[in-house]
């Protein structure tokens, strides 16, 4: 059984970005893996939502890592205009944009 942080991160990214292209690409990768693998998928735990994202892949769409992490933090805490989220940050680093 594999602990699948990438799907969790890509799911929250899809909510915040209001688009599924990263989640779709990530699920295509998972679906190509051997059917012997079993994944534990979840929506939230102690892992950082933004650290599980494939920023090398996202760069092809002009998505820069630090600014996107800051956007996710703002959106998921309801600080971004139009956000419906009510999350809270902890261990936030305003320079790197990383948080838990």
HUVENGI-V76943 format. One record per helix or strand. SS is the DSSP state (hx for helix, st for strand). FROM is the first residue (numbers start at 0). TO is the last residue. Records with the same first field share a line. If there is no record, write none. Layout:
BEGIN
SS=FROM-TO, FROM-TO
END
This chain:
BEGIN
st=1-2, 38-39
hx=4-16, 20-31, 49-51, 54-60, 64-75
END
